[in-house]
Amino acid sequence: MKAFFNLLLDLIYRKKCYFCGKSKSSLKMCPECFDKLIFNDFTVNRIINGVDIYCCGLYEKNLQKLIRGLKYHRQKELAYYLAKFMYDYFVKLGLNNDFQVVPVPLHKNRIHKRKYNHMELAAEEFCKLSGNIPNFNLIRRIKDTKPQYKLNRKERMENLSAAFEVNKENDRGKTILIIDDICTTGSTFEEMINTFKKAGFTDIICLAASNP
């Protein structure tokens, strides 16, 4: 009887896929929807101030919904799937696997409003998959910048000017892997790279989950 009720509860409370709405796999993102995520070419997307920038996929369809669900709709479980997509892409690049993973930081005011940094959640999952270490204290955002999506490149750079500060005491002595959700003009990566280089860091790679 107990087994029957457990099965009944499992059927009632099975998770539905956030993307297709089916509950067959009882996962937040079913394998069929995850497999629809398409990788970009496994090459450098752009180079900013001597640092290679990689973008895993195009910001469309399931990947767009994945990022937006995690970022804006408090679907925290999606952090694993974003990290898995980024990790699977990163593995195929065949790069050195000894990193301190640094997610793009949010200002404390944004954290207070949103309650979490979605890229910190993704970084934690990425590190579980890769065996690398997360570092959330190496660089912080000291300027409460405006949302970037409505700004052109010049406005983005002005918006981000002097937005970050490095605390060298928190360095783990490994290659810095900066991760973010979207790389549009590259302005956020650029400002972080410049800030790190001014602080004496030169061993840096950037990885974005998507680009437009």
Backbone hydrogen bonds, N-H to C=O, Kabsch-Sander energy under -0.5 kcal/mol:
donor,donor_aa,acceptor,acceptor_aa,energy
5,F,1,M,-2.3
6,N,2,K,-2.4
7,L,3,A,-2.2
8,L,4,F,-2.4
9,L,5,F,-2.7
10,D,6,N,-2.2
11,L,7,L,-2.1
12,I,8,L,-2.2
13,Y,9,L,-2.7
14,R,11,L,-0.5
17,C,22,K,-3.3
18,Y,28,K,-3.0
21,G,17,C,-1.7
34,F,30,C,-2.4
35,D,31,P,-2.4
36,K,33,C,-0.8
37,L,34,F,-1.9
40,N,56,C,-3.4
43,T,41,D,-1.8
45,N,53,I,-2.7
46,R,53,I,-1.3
48,I,51,V,-2.4
49,N,47,I,-0.5
51,V,48,I,-1.9
53,I,46,R,-2.6
54,Y,206,C,-2.3
56,C,208,A,-2.6
57,G,209,A,-1.0
58,L,38,I,-0.6
59,Y,211,N,-1.9
60,E,58,L,-2.0
63,L,60,E,-1.3
64,Q,60,E,-0.9
65,K,61,K,-2.2
66,L,62,N,-2.5
67,I,63,L,-2.4
68,R,64,Q,-2.6
69,G,65,K,-2.5
70,L,66,L,-1.9
71,K,67,I,-2.7
72,Y,68,R,-2.8
73,H,68,R,-1.0
73,H,69,G,-0.8
75,Q,69,G,-2.1
76,K,74,R,-1.6
78,L,75,Q,-1.9
79,A,76,K,-2.1
80,Y,77,E,-1.0
81,Y,77,E,-0.5
82,L,78,L,-2.2
83,A,79,A,-2.5
84,K,80,Y,-2.7
85,F,81,Y,-2.1
86,M,82,L,-2.2
87,Y,83,A,-3.1
88,D,84,K,-2.8
89,Y,85,F,-1.8
90,F,86,M,-2.7
91,V,87,Y,-2.7
92,K,88,D,-1.1
93,L,89,Y,-0.6
93,L,90,F,-1.2
94,G,90,F,-0.6
94,G,91,V,-1.3
95,L,90,F,-0.6
99,F,97,N,-0.7
100,Q,175,T,-2.8
101,V,99,F,-0.6
101,V,133,I,-3.0
102,V,100,Q,-0.6
102,V,177,L,-2.8
104,V,179,I,-2.0
110,R,107,H,-0.5
111,I,107,H,-2.2
112,H,108,K,-2.3
113,K,109,N,-1.6
114,R,110,R,-3.1
115,K,111,I,-3.1
118,H,116,Y,-0.7
120,E,117,N,-1.0
121,L,117,N,-1.6
122,A,118,H,-1.9
123,A,119,M,-2.2
124,E,120,E,-2.2
125,E,121,L,-1.8
126,F,122,A,-2.7
127,C,123,A,-2.4
128,K,124,E,-1.7
129,L,125,E,-1.9
130,S,126,F,-2.3
131,G,127,C,-2.5
133,I,99,F,-1.6
135,N,101,V,-2.8
140,R,165,E,-2.5
142,I,140,R,-0.7
142,I,163,A,-2.5
143,K,163,A,-1.3
145,T,143,K,-1.7
151,L,148,Q,-2.2
156,R,152,N,-2.6
157,M,153,R,-2.4
158,E,154,K,-2.1
159,N,155,E,-2.4
160,L,156,R,-2.1
161,S,157,M,-0.9
163,A,160,L,-2.1
165,E,140,R,-2.3
167,N,138,L,-2.9
168,K,166,V,-0.6
170,N,167,N,-1.9
171,D,168,K,-1.8
175,T,98,D,-1.0
176,I,203,D,-2.6
177,L,100,Q,-2.4
177,L,175,T,-0.5
178,I,176,I,-0.6
178,I,205,I,-2.5
179,I,102,V,-1.8
180,D,207,L,-1.8
183,C,210,S,-2.3
184,T,182,I,-0.6
190,E,186,G,-2.6
191,E,187,S,-2.4
192,M,188,T,-2.2
193,I,189,F,-3.1
194,N,190,E,-2.6
195,T,191,E,-2.1
196,F,192,M,-2.7
197,K,193,I,-2.8
198,K,194,N,-2.1
199,A,195,T,-1.1
200,G,197,K,-1.4
201,F,196,F,-2.5
204,I,202,T,-1.3
205,I,176,I,-2.6
206,C,52,D,-2.2
207,L,178,I,-3.0
208,A,54,Y,-3.0
209,A,180,D,-2.0
210,S,181,D,-1.2
211,N,57,G,-1.6
